[in-house]
Amino acid sequence: MRVSLAGLAARHPASRAGAAPALQPLALEIAAGEQVAVIGPSGAGKTTLLAALACALRPAAGSLALDGVDPWSLPTRALQRLRGRLFLAPQAPPLPPRQRVVTAVLAGRLPRQSLAASLRSLIHPTGVDEAADALARFDLGNKLWERVDRLSGGERQRVGLARALVSGASLWLVDEPLSSLDPSRATLAIDTLTASARERGATLVTTLHQVDVATRFPRVIGLRDGALQFDLPAAAVTAARLAELYAQHEDELTGPAPVAELPAAPATAPMYCR
């Protein structure tokens, strides 16, 4: 899917009425099938950008075009069909704790299914082999019939990513996909995500905290305080540019300490979804 932003500004969904846009007017062109990493310190507008691209936020100014179409000019049903071609993976995937992993993965297909098909799949999942293959690619092949509340935080995050592989979407928008993963699983997750997007011809836009991972993408976009600081090939993202982007946020530039995946909570512990 081709993405065009013309002076797009957007407000964070939690912002107060009248608050300044979290994302300042931004002009971007992303080609169909391109893979882009978005970096920047906390509060840069990265998550707001993904929400705007996912048509979850109406622009506060400017316009968005997906394959040349302004989503917000479409009738409601046409907008819903277009959203079925978009996949948004939040940093903390909203997985019902008592749900089976197979059902959680197959939920990635819901925007493209009828209500009747969706309800049938809750009782008798269809596409189990597809879900199993997606999980195996994220090293979760043995978790197909587990309950979500038996998974560790990192496993839940990878289940959220596995949804992309079954979604059939042509634009993948992934927010901080490595935040709960240890270094080895982070490498597997990002390699699987990028390879799967290429295989399917999907456009991939992901926000990342890990600058060393971001610079493995062909193109890197730097945001700060809601404004575009640079839009460059990875080879042109120098240490000096990164130092300027993360000035006064140097602790974020060095990245978080390596994460050790915590074990799943006991079955009796309450689980909360965001």
Long-range contacts (C-beta under 8 A, 24 or more apart in sequence): 1-32, 1-66, 1-67, 1-85, 1-86, 1-170, 1-171, 1-202, 1-203, 2-29, 2-30, 2-31, 2-32, 2-65, 2-66, 2-67, 2-68, 2-203, 3-28, 3-29, 3-30, 3-53, 3-64, 3-65, 3-66, 3-171, 3-203, 3-205, 4-28, 4-29, 4-30, 4-64, 4-65, 4-66, 4-68, 5-29, 5-62, 5-63, 5-64, 5-65, 6-62, 6-63, 6-64, 6-65, 7-61, 7-62, 7-63, 8-52, 8-59, 8-61, 8-62, 8-63, 8-64, 9-59, 9-60, 9-61, 9-62, 10-45, 10-48, 10-49, 10-51, 10-52, 10-57, 10-58, 10-59, 10-60, 11-48, 11-57, 11-60, 12-47, 12-48, 13-51, 13-56, 13-57, 21-60, 21-61, 21-226, 22-48, 22-226, 23-48, 23-49, 23-52, 23-223, 23-226, 24-225, 24-226, 24-227, 24-228, 25-61, 25-62, 26-62, 26-227, 26-228, 27-228, 28-221, 28-228, 28-231, 30-203, 30-205, 31-203, 32-67, 32-170, 32-201, 32-203, 33-198, 33-201, 33-202, 33-203, 34-203, 34-204, 34-218, 34-219, 35-194, 35-197, 35-198, 35-203, 35-204, 35-217, 35-218, 35-219, 36-204, 36-205, 36-206, 36-217, 36-218, 36-219, 36-220, 36-221, 37-206, 37-207, 37-208, 37-213, 37-214, 37-215, 37-217, 37-219, 37-220, 37-221, 37-234, 38-205, 38-206, 38-207, 38-208, 38-214, 38-220, 38-221, 38-222, 38-223, 39-207, 39-208, 39-209, 39-211, 39-214, 39-220, 39-221, 39-222, 39-223, 39-245, 40-222, 40-223, 40-224, 40-229, 40-245, 40-246, 41-224, 41-245, 41-246, 41-249, 41-252, 42-249, 42-252, 43-225, 44-223, 44-224, 44-225, 44-226, 45-223, 45-225, 45-226, 45-227, 46-175, 46-207, 46-223, 47-91, 47-175, 47-207, 48-226, 49-207, 49-223, 50-88, 50-173, 50-174, 50-175, 50-205, 50-207, 51-88, 53-86, 53-171, 53-173, 53-205, 54-83, 54-86, 54-88, 54-173, 55-79, 55-82, 55-83, 55-86, 56-88, 66-171, 80-111, 83-111, 84-111, 84-112, 84-169, 85-168, 85-169, 85-170, 85-171, 86-111, 86-169, 86-170, 86-171, 86-173, 87-163, 87-164, 87-167, 87-169, 87-171, 87-172, 87-173, 88-173, 88-174, 88-175, 89-160, 89-161, 89-163, 89-164, 89-172, 89-173, 89-174, 89-175, 89-177, 90-160, 90-175, 90-274, 91-157, 91-175, 91-176, 91-177, 91-179, 92-157, 92-274, 93-156, 93-157, 93-159, 93-160, 93-163, 94-273, 94-274, 95-148, 95-156, 95-159, 95-160, 95-273, 96-148, 96-273, 97-147, 97-148, 97-149, 97-271, 97-273, 98-147, 98-148, 98-149, 99-147, 99-148, 100-125, 100-144, 100-145, 100-146, 100-147, 100-148, 101-135, 101-140, 101-143, 101-144, 101-145, 101-146, 101-147, 101-148, 101-151, 101-159, 102-128, 102-131, 102-132, 102-144, 102-145, 104-148, 104-159, 104-163, 105-131, 105-134, 105-135, 105-159, 105-162, 105-163, 105-166, 106-130, 106-131, 106-166, 107-163, 108-162, 108-163, 108-164, 108-165, 108-166, 108-167, 109-166, 109-167, 109-168, 111-167, 111-169, 112-167, 112-168, 127-166, 130-165, 130-166, 131-162, 131-166, 133-165, 134-162, 134-163, 134-165, 134-166, 135-159, 135-162, 137-162, 137-165, 137-192, 137-196, 138-162, 138-188, 138-189, 138-192, 139-185, 139-188, 148-271, 149-264, 149-265, 149-267, 149-269, 149-271, 150-264, 150-267, 151-264, 152-261, 152-262, 152-263, 152-264, 153-180, 153-261, 153-262, 154-180, 154-181, 154-182, 154-185, 154-259, 154-261, 154-262, 155-261, 155-264, 156-180, 157-181, 157-189, 158-185, 158-189, 161-189, 161-192, 161-193, 164-193, 164-196, 164-197, 164-202, 165-196, 169-202, 170-200, 170-201, 170-202, 170-203, 171-202, 171-203, 171-205, 172-197, 172-202, 172-203, 172-204, 172-205, 172-206, 173-205, 173-206, 174-204, 174-205, 174-206, 174-207, 175-206, 175-207, 176-207, 176-208, 176-209, 177-206, 177-208, 178-208, 178-209, 178-210, 178-213, 179-209, 179-256, 179-259, 180-259, 180-261, 181-259, 181-261, 182-258, 182-259, 182-260, 182-261, 183-258, 185-261, 186-210, 186-213, 190-216, 209-252, 209-255, 209-256, 210-255, 211-242, 211-253, 211-255, 212-255
